[in-house]
């Protein structure tokens, strides 16, 4: 059985890598560690084969991370 505290879940998927880096920085500023998935694949084989870059966080931080990113997104509108 997988330990939920150690599983990674996707908090954001974006087609532009800079959007993922911005989100990663926002989360880091709040003490949430995150990981960019598919970044090296796009560099190796081209972005046509990647359906967006994924930012993953620990499952225990998912709700807090979503809230942080949603607050930033809503303040942009």
TIMI-2910 file (N, C-alpha, C, CB; in pm, 1 decimal, decimal comma, always signed):
<rs>
+----------+----------+----------+----------+----------+----------+----------+----------+----------+----------+----------+----------+------+
!      n_x !      n_y !      n_z !     ca_x !     ca_y !     ca_z !      c_x !      c_y !      c_z !     cb_x !     cb_y !     cb_z ! resn !
+----------+----------+----------+----------+----------+----------+----------+----------+----------+----------+----------+----------+------+
!    +83,8 !   -117,6 !     +0,0 !     +0,0 !     +0,0 !     +0,0 !    +88,4 !   +124,1 !     +0,0 !    -95,4 !     -0,3 !   +121,2 !  Unk !
!    +52,5 !   +221,4 !    -81,6 !   +130,8 !   +343,9 !    -93,9 !    +99,4 !   +439,1 !    +20,9 !   +103,5 !   +412,2 !   -228,8 !  Unk !
!   +203,2 !   +499,2 !    +75,2 !   +187,2 !   +596,5 !   +182,0 !   +146,7 !   +729,2 !   +120,2 !   +317,6 !   +611,0 !   +265,5 !  Unk !
!    +26,3 !   +776,9 !   +150,7 !    -25,0 !   +898,3 !    +89,5 !    +62,4 !  +1019,8 !   +119,6 !   -166,0 !   +923,8 !   +136,6 !  Unk !
!   +129,5 !  +1019,1 !   +233,4 !   +211,4 !  +1134,1 !   +269,2 !   +332,0 !  +1148,6 !   +177,5 !   +257,2 !  +1122,7 !   +412,9 !  Unk !
!   +367,1 !  +1043,2 !   +105,4 !   +482,7 !  +1049,0 !    +17,4 !   +444,3 !  +1047,4 !   -130,4 !   +574,9 !   +933,9 !    +47,1 !  Unk !
!   +316,4 !  +1045,8 !   -162,7 !   +276,9 !  +1041,4 !   -302,3 !   +268,5 !  +1182,9 !   -358,7 !   +142,3 !   +968,6 !   -318,4 !  Unk !
!   +306,1 !  +1195,3 !   -485,0 !   +301,0 !  +1324,1 !   -552,9 !   +176,0 !  +1331,6 !   -638,7 !   +427,1 !  +1346,4 !   -638,6 !  Unk !
!   +113,7 !  +1447,7 !   -637,3 !     -6,5 !  +1470,3 !   -717,0 !    +10,8 !  +1599,5 !   -795,9 !   -133,8 !  +1476,6 !   -626,8 !  Unk !
!    -53,8 !  +1605,7 !   -909,7 !    -42,6 !  +1721,9 !   -996,9 !   -129,5 !  +1836,1 !   -945,0 !    -82,4 !  +1685,5 !  -1140,9 !  Unk !
!    -66,1 !  +1951,3 !   -925,9 !   -138,5 !  +2070,3 !   -881,8 !   -159,2 !  +2167,5 !   -998,2 !    -62,7 !  +2139,7 !   -767,3 !  Unk !
!    -75,5 !  +2154,9 !  -1102,6 !    -85,5 !  +2245,8 !  -1216,9 !    -30,2 !  +2177,5 !  -1341,4 !     -9,6 !  +2378,5 !  -1189,2 !  Unk !
!    -98,6 !  +2198,0 !  -1453,1 !    -47,4 !  +2158,1 !  -1583,9 !    -53,8 !  +2280,8 !  -1672,8 !   -129,1 !  +2037,6 !  -1645,2 !  Unk !
!    +57,9 !  +2312,4 !  -1737,8 !    +63,6 !  +2430,4 !  -1823,9 !   +144,2 !  +2398,5 !  -1948,6 !   +125,0 !  +2551,0 !  -1749,0 !  Unk !
!   +110,3 !  +2463,3 !  -2057,3 !   +182,0 !  +2439,0 !  -2182,3 !   +310,1 !  +2521,6 !  -2192,1 !    +92,0 !  +2469,8 !  -2300,5 !  Unk !
!   +322,8 !  +2625,4 !  -2109,9 !   +441,9 !  +2709,5 !  -2111,5 !   +521,5 !  +2688,4 !  -1983,3 !   +403,8 !  +2858,4 !  -2128,0 !  Unk !
!   +649,2 !  +2657,5 !  -1998,7 !   +732,5 !  +2622,6 !  -1883,7 !   +746,4 !  +2738,1 !  -1785,5 !   +869,6 !  +2578,5 !  -1930,4 !  Unk !
!   +745,1 !  +2862,1 !  -1834,2 !   +761,7 !  +2973,0 !  -1740,1 !   +644,3 !  +2984,1 !  -1643,4 !   +778,2 !  +3103,8 !  -1816,0 !  Unk !
!   +525,2 !  +2943,7 !  -1685,5 !   +410,1 !  +2944,8 !  -1594,8 !   +431,4 !  +2847,5 !  -1479,3 !   +281,2 !  +2909,3 !  -1670,9 !  Unk !
!   +490,5 !  +2732,7 !  -1509,8 !   +516,5 !  +2632,5 !  -1407,8 !   +625,2 !  +2681,7 !  -1311,5 !   +557,9 !  +2498,9 !  -1472,8 !  Unk !
!   +727,3 !  +2747,9 !  -1365,3 !   +833,5 !  +2800,9 !  -1280,1 !   +781,1 !  +2910,4 !  -1185,9 !   +947,5 !  +2856,3 !  -1366,6 !  Unk !
!   +691,6 !  +2993,2 !  -1235,7 !   +630,8 !  +3096,5 !  -1151,1 !   +551,3 !  +3031,9 !  -1038,3 !   +539,6 !  +3189,4 !  -1234,7 !  Unk !
!   +470,1 !  +2932,4 !  -1071,0 !   +390,3 !  +2862,3 !   -970,0 !   +481,2 !  +2793,3 !   -868,5 !   +296,7 !  +2759,1 !  -1036,7 !  Unk !
!   +589,1 !  +2733,0 !   -916,0 !   +683,7 !  +2665,3 !   -827,1 !   +743,1 !  +2765,1 !   -728,1 !   +796,2 !  +2596,6 !   -908,6 !  Unk !
!   +778,2 !  +2883,5 !   -774,7 !   +833,6 !  +2987,4 !   -688,1 !   +730,4 !  +3035,3 !   -586,3 !   +883,4 !  +3105,5 !   -771,8 !  Unk !
!   +606,7 !  +3054,0 !   -630,1 !   +500,1 !  +3095,7 !   -538,0 !   +480,9 !  +2993,5 !   -425,8 !   +367,9 !  +3115,3 !   -614,4 !  Unk !
!   +481,4 !  +2866,7 !   -461,7 !   +464,9 !  +2761,9 !   -361,8 !   +585,4 !  +2755,4 !   -268,7 !   +443,4 !  +2626,7 !   -429,6 !  Unk !
!   +704,5 !  +2769,4 !   -324,0 !   +825,8 !  +2766,2 !   -242,1 !   +826,1 !  +2879,9 !   -140,4 !   +950,8 !  +2774,6 !   -330,9 !  Unk !
!   +775,4 !  +2995,1 !   -181,1 !   +767,3 !  +3109,4 !    -89,1 !   +674,7 !  +3081,7 !    +29,3 !   +719,0 !  +3233,3 !   -163,9 !  Unk !
!   +585,1 !  +2985,5 !    +13,3 !   +493,0 !  +2947,3 !   +120,3 !   +536,4 !  +2818,0 !   +188,7 !   +351,8 !  +2931,8 !    +65,0 !  Unk !
!   +657,6 !  +2772,1 !   +156,6 !   +711,8 !  +2653,6 !   +221,8 !   +667,5 !  +2520,8 !   +163,4 !   +675,8 !  +2656,5 !   +363,0 !  Unk !
!   +612,2 !  +2522,8 !    +42,6 !   +565,8 !  +2399,3 !    -21,3 !   +665,5 !  +2359,1 !   -129,4 !   +422,7 !  +2417,4 !    -81,8 !  Unk !
!   +722,4 !  +2240,6 !   -113,4 !   +815,5 !  +2188,5 !   -212,4 !   +737,0 !  +2130,0 !   -329,3 !   +909,1 !  +2081,8 !   -149,9 !  Unk !
!   +783,2 !  +2158,2 !   -451,3 !   +715,0 !  +2106,2 !   -570,0 !   +818,4 !  +2059,8 !   -671,8 !   +621,6 !  +2213,5 !   -632,2 !  Unk !
!   +769,8 !  +1983,5 !   -768,3 !   +857,0 !  +1920,3 !   -866,3 !   +798,3 !  +1938,1 !  -1005,6 !   +876,7 !  +1770,5 !   -834,0 !  Unk !
!   +883,0 !  +1979,6 !  -1099,5 !   +839,6 !  +1995,1 !  -1237,8 !   +862,8 !  +1863,1 !  -1310,0 !   +915,3 !  +2112,3 !  -1308,6 !  Unk !
!   +756,6 !  +1812,9 !  -1371,0 !   +761,8 !  +1687,0 !  -1443,1 !   +757,4 !  +1717,7 !  -1593,4 !   +643,8 !  +1592,5 !  -1400,5 !  Unk !
!   +826,8 !  +1642,8 !  -1671,6 !   +828,5 !  +1650,7 !  -1818,4 !   +916,7 !  +1761,9 !  -1873,7 !   +689,1 !  +1670,0 !  -1869,0 !  Unk !
!   +986,8 !  +1835,6 !  -1791,2 !  +1071,0 !  +1943,0 !  -1839,9 !  +1183,5 !  +1890,5 !  -1929,1 !  +1128,6 !  +2020,5 !  -1723,0 !  Unk !
!  +1250,2 !  +1786,3 !  -1887,0 !  +1361,0 !  +1732,5 !  -1965,8 !  +1314,6 !  +1654,0 !  -2088,0 !  +1446,9 !  +1644,1 !  -1879,3 !  Unk !
!  +1197,1 !  +1596,3 !  -2080,2 !  +1143,9 !  +1522,8 !  -2195,7 !  +1121,3 !  +1618,6 !  -2311,9 !  +1011,9 !  +1450,1 !  -2159,1 !  Unk !
!  +1064,8 !  +1733,5 !  -2284,0 !  +1038,4 !  +1831,4 !  -2389,7 !  +1168,1 !  +1878,4 !  -2453,2 !   +960,6 !  +1951,2 !  -2334,2 !  Unk !
!  +1270,7 !  +1894,6 !  -2372,7 !  +1400,1 !  +1936,4 !  -2424,7 !  +1459,7 !  +1827,7 !  -2512,8 !  +1495,7 !  +1970,5 !  -2310,1 !  Unk !
!  +1440,7 !  +1702,4 !  -2474,9 !  +1500,6 !  +1589,9 !  -2547,3 !  +1429,6 !  +1555,4 !  -2676,8 !  +1502,7 !  +1469,6 !  -2460,0 !  Unk !
!  +1297,0 !  +1548,5 !  -2671,3 !  +1223,7 !  +1500,6 !  -2789,4 !  +1135,0 !  +1605,7 !  -2853,4 !  +1140,0 !  +1382,8 !  -2752,2 !  Unk !
!  +1126,1 !  +1721,9 !  -2793,7 !  +1044,4 !  +1828,5 !  -2851,1 !   +911,1 !  +1842,6 !  -2782,4 !  +1022,6 !  +1804,1 !  -2996,9 !  Unk !
!   +860,2 !  +1963,1 !  -2780,0 !   +735,7 !  +1991,9 !  -2708,1 !   +612,8 !  +1932,9 !  -2775,3 !   +718,1 !  +2140,4 !  -2694,3 !  Unk !
!   +622,4 !  +1893,4 !  -2900,3 !   +506,2 !  +1836,8 !  -2969,6 !   +459,7 !  +1706,8 !  -2904,5 !   +539,4 !  +1812,1 !  -3116,9 !  Unk !
!   +549,5 !  +1639,8 !  -2831,5 !   +514,9 !  +1511,4 !  -2771,1 !   +475,0 !  +1524,2 !  -2624,7 !   +630,8 !  +1416,1 !  -2783,7 !  Unk !
!   +480,7 !  +1643,2 !  -2570,7 !   +449,2 !  +1664,5 !  -2429,6 !   +318,0 !  +1740,3 !  -2420,0 !   +563,4 !  +1741,8 !  -2356,9 !  Unk !
!   +225,2 !  +1688,2 !  -2342,2 !    +92,9 !  +1749,5 !  -2329,4 !    +89,6 !  +1853,6 !  -2218,4 !    -12,5 !  +1642,7 !  -2303,0 !  Unk !
!   +195,6 !  +1922,6 !  -2198,4 !   +202,2 !  +2023,1 !  -2094,2 !   +297,1 !  +1981,3 !  -1984,4 !    +64,9 !  +2049,3 !  -2037,2 !  Unk !
!   +352,1 !  +2078,7 !  -1919,2 !   +441,9 !  +2053,9 !  -1807,3 !   +357,5 !  +2040,0 !  -1681,5 !   +547,7 !  +2168,4 !  -1792,1 !  Unk !
!   +396,2 !  +1948,1 !  -1596,0 !   +318,9 !  +1923,3 !  -1474,4 !   +399,3 !  +1966,3 !  -1352,6 !   +279,7 !  +1774,1 !  -1463,4 !  Unk !
!   +331,8 !  +2032,2 !  -1260,2 !   +390,4 !  +2068,1 !  -1132,6 !   +323,9 !  +1980,7 !  -1027,4 !   +372,7 !  +2221,1 !  -1101,0 !  Unk !
!   +405,1 !  +1905,4 !   -956,1 !   +351,8 !  +1811,6 !   -857,0 !   +395,8 !  +1851,6 !   -717,2 !   +397,3 !  +1667,9 !   -887,9 !  Unk !
!   +308,3 !  +1821,3 !   -622,2 !   +335,3 !  +1846,0 !   -480,9 !   +301,5 !  +1720,6 !   -402,5 !   +254,3 !  +1967,9 !   -428,2 !  Unk !
!   +348,4 !  +1716,0 !   -280,5 !   +312,5 !  +1608,9 !   -189,3 !   +160,5 !  +1611,9 !   -171,2 !   +387,2 !  +1623,3 !    -51,8 !  Unk !
!    +97,9 !  +1496,7 !   -168,3 !    -48,4 !  +1488,8 !   -156,6 !   -101,4 !  +1562,7 !    -33,5 !    -92,0 !  +1343,1 !   -151,0 !  Unk !
!    -23,9 !  +1564,9 !    +73,5 !    -67,7 !  +1633,7 !   +194,7 !    -71,1 !  +1785,0 !   +177,5 !    +23,0 !  +1597,9 !   +310,2 !  Unk !
!     +0,1 !  +1838,3 !    +78,5 !     +4,3 !  +1982,4 !    +53,8 !    -86,6 !  +2026,9 !    -59,8 !   +144,8 !  +2024,4 !    +23,9 !  Unk !
!   -159,4 !  +1934,4 !   -119,5 !   -237,2 !  +1965,7 !   -239,6 !   -337,7 !  +2077,9 !   -217,1 !   -309,6 !  +1842,2 !   -287,4 !  Unk !
!   -419,6 !  +2069,7 !   -115,8 !   -523,6 !  +2170,8 !    -94,3 !   -463,9 !  +2308,9 !    -68,2 !   -613,1 !  +2130,3 !    +22,6 !  Unk !
!   -359,5 !  +2313,9 !    +12,6 !   -293,7 !  +2441,8 !    +41,4 !   -232,2 !  +2498,6 !    -86,5 !   -184,8 !  +2424,5 !   +150,9 !  Unk !
!   -169,1 !  +2414,1 !   -166,0 !   -106,7 !  +2459,1 !   -290,8 !   -211,5 !  +2511,4 !   -388,4 !    -27,1 !  +2344,7 !   -355,4 !  Unk !
!   -322,9 !  +2440,2 !   -401,4 !   -430,6 !  +2485,4 !   -489,9 !   -483,3 !  +2621,0 !   -445,9 !   -544,8 !  +2383,0 !   -492,6 !  Unk !
!   -499,3 !  +2638,3 !   -316,2 !   -550,4 !  +2764,5 !   -263,5 !   -455,5 !  +2879,6 !   -296,2 !   -571,4 !  +2754,5 !   -111,8 !  Unk !
!   -327,0 !  +2857,6 !   -279,2 !   -227,8 !  +2960,5 !   -309,3 !   -233,0 !  +2998,5 !   -457,1 !    -86,7 !  +2912,1 !   -271,5 !  Unk !
!   -234,2 !  +2899,4 !   -542,9 !   -236,2 !  +2927,5 !   -687,8 !   -368,4 !  +2988,4 !   -731,7 !   -210,1 !  +2799,5 !   -767,2 !  Unk !
!   -479,2 !  +2946,4 !   -671,6 !   -610,0 !  +3003,5 !   -705,0 !   -618,7 !  +3150,1 !   -662,8 !   -722,2 !  +2922,8 !   -638,0 !  Unk !
!   -560,7 !  +3183,9 !   -548,0 !   -561,7 !  +3322,7 !   -501,6 !   -484,8 !  +3412,9 !   -596,1 !   -502,9 !  +3332,5 !   -361,3 !  Unk !
!   -372,9 !  +3365,9 !   -645,2 !   -294,1 !  +3444,5 !   -740,0 !   -368,9 !  +3458,3 !   -871,3 !   -156,3 !  +3380,0 !   -763,5 !  Unk !
!   -429,3 !  +3349,0 !   -916,7 !   -503,9 !  +3350,9 !  -1042,9 !   -622,1 !  +3446,5 !  -1034,0 !   -552,7 !  +3209,5 !  -1079,2 !  Unk !
!   -693,4 !  +3445,7 !   -923,0 !   -810,7 !  +3533,2 !   -910,7 !   -771,0 !  +3679,7 !   -895,2 !   -896,2 !  +3490,3 !   -791,6 !  Unk !
!   -654,2 !  +3707,4 !   -843,1 !   -610,8 !  +3846,6 !   -829,0 !   -564,1 !  +3903,5 !   -963,7 !   -497,4 !  +3857,1 !   -724,6 !  Unk !
!   -533,7 !  +3815,1 !  -1060,2 !   -494,4 !  +3861,2 !  -1193,3 !   -613,6 !  +3905,3 !  -1275,9 !   -419,5 !  +3752,2 !  -1266,4 !  Unk !
!   -731,8 !  +3863,0 !  -1238,7 !   -853,0 !  +3895,4 !  -1318,3 !   -915,8 !  +4022,9 !  -1275,1 !   -955,1 !  +3785,4 !  -1308,8 !  Unk !
+----------+----------+----------+----------+----------+----------+----------+----------+----------+----------+----------+----------+------+
</rs>
